[in-house]
Amino acid sequence: MWNQVYDPFGNATLSTIAAAVPVVTLLALIASGKVQAHLAAVVALVVALAVAMLLFTMPAGLAARAAIYGAAIGLFPIGWIILNVIFLYRLTVEKGWFQILQQSIGGITPDRRLQLLLIAFSFGAFFEGASGFGTPVAVTGAILIGLGFSPLAASGLSLIANTAPVAYGALGTPIAGLASVTGIDPYVLGAMVGRQLPFFSLIVPFWLIAVFAGWRGMVQIWPAILVCGVSFAVPQFLISNFVNPWIVDIGASIISMICLVGFLQVWQPKKVWASPALRMHDTSADTMPPPPEPVTATRDQVVWAWVPWVILSVIVAIWGTGWFKAAVNPTFTWNYAVEGLHNLVQKVPPVVARPATEGAVFAFTWLSFTGTGILIAAIIAGFVMGFSPIKLIGAYGRTLWVVRKSLITIAAMLAIGTLTRFSGIDATLGLAFAGTGLLYPFFGTLLGWLGVALTGSDTASNVLFGGLQKVTSEQLGLSPVLMSAANSSGGVMGKMIDAQSIVVASTATNWFGHEGTILRFVFWHSIVLACLVGGLVMLQAYVHPFSAMVIQP
């Protein structure tokens, strides 16, 4: 048994700086634009191993096993999702159905701003609610690039849009994870998050369009943005507070799409925004291929072009339900307790109230993986589109080759995140935030943001820091429900800058090697929005009437 060490230098400042070295290395290499993402991730992993072993005294065997365990998690389920979503997308492109699909969306509205609202925000929220783990960015990024958006616009705007729904992603998995480490009722946590994020479900659509088209371009379509945001925010609040935290995104996104499409039947902007590039100088637009020749599609062809995505939506929704997982997991699961790591690392106070061991069980629930459902959907759609089994196999091999570097990157990213958790590096960073006293509601929220930026998952961030949030809030006389929920709400804004999401975006848009450009574009949006969430949590902690919104434990 090895006990984690949170202050190896006996100096909190030096220990915090040491703990920050791996993530700073990773972000600096990616942001430089001179190092490919997969190489940056591997270098940062080596740095993380050195810091864990040499500075935080983690035994080499434990460190190596933690990294391998994390890499496995990166490939299954996350890499598995990306591979199969891109496979389906490439099949529809090869068959010509994607071009028909994009023209059918253009038929709803030719305005690029409205297309962004419908696809990146509302449609993306549905996939976040159904599966999460990178699926919404992969799907919406691919659709936007197919519609002719510039690579930077398709990548960066998909990331910005995929924020407000994240806390309820994958049928409420982040809330379930948060409840598991805090001992607080998931319905209570879900309701508290539902008293924070609806404000940002209103803000993010306006923010999204302002980034794309500028203030004037945003004001020109404010009625549609308001309909989109309100029709998502209100159901998000009502479902989370009066139904359950599991179906929040699915219910809110469906209502939002219906309301927005219905509104666009009676309202269109006076001036159509046709540019597919960002308002600012967008050098990625220079690499855009010429638009494809328009095709004249019949009504039946349009319906069939939507069929692969309808199949995907239905199967992903089924795969995300608890009853399906409960039905297949007992039979089709391989649980492997990582020998030499499982229950051999112990978290100690003040990170936890009492010493607790870290489990390391790799649950290979291969049939209930969301990626498996996506693969099944892609195969069914492939047969519907007329592909033979041999052609499907060939297309899958080509897809695997295309995303090979992305899979390496994702595996290395999760290896870093898992290693920092087992070594206590993340807890050292967390303790630095916890030492902010009266300002803790603000910095505690940013701790959730940091957790997602490090791990790529709101669920992982909640599991990572949920216990710390509860213990610290109780010590400071704050509501543990408020601060536990703030960890998840703040975390959603870190989703756009975590390396995993950026790699997913670059892969979905075929903009390989430009991960640094995407990171630089979204970075400040992520920080500003996270600070706004922190400001709201400060108000809820100390200022009436916001404090009346806090659910008492």
Secondary structure, 3 states (H helix, E strand, C coil): CEECCCCCCCCHHHHHHHHHHHHHHHHHHHHHCCCCHHHHHHHHHHHHHHHHHHHCCCCHHHHHHHHHHHHHHHHHHHHHHHHHHHHHHHHHHHHCHHHHHHHHHHHHCCCHHHHHHHHHHHHHHHHHHHCCCCHHHHHHHHHHHHCCCCHHHHHHHHHHHCCCCHHHHHHHHHHHHHHHHHCCCHHHHHHHHCCCHHHHHHHHHHHHHHHHHHHHHHHCCHHHHHHHHHHHHHHHHHHHHHCCCCCHHHHHHHHHHHHHHHHHCCCCCCCCCCCCCCCCCCHHHHHCCCCCCCCCCCHHHHHHHHHHHHHHHHHHHHHCCHHHHHHHCCCCCEEEECCCCCCCEEECCCCCCCCEEECCEEEECCCCCHHHHHHHHHHHHHHHCCCCHHHHHHHHHHHHHHCHHHHHHHHHHHHHHHHHHHHCHHHHHHHHHHCCHHHHHHHHHHHHHHHHHHHCCHHHHHHHHHHHHHHHHHHHCCCHHHHHHHHHHHHHHHCCCCHHHHHHHHHHCCCCCCHHHHHHHHHHHHHHHHHHHHHHHHHHHHCCCHHHHCCCC
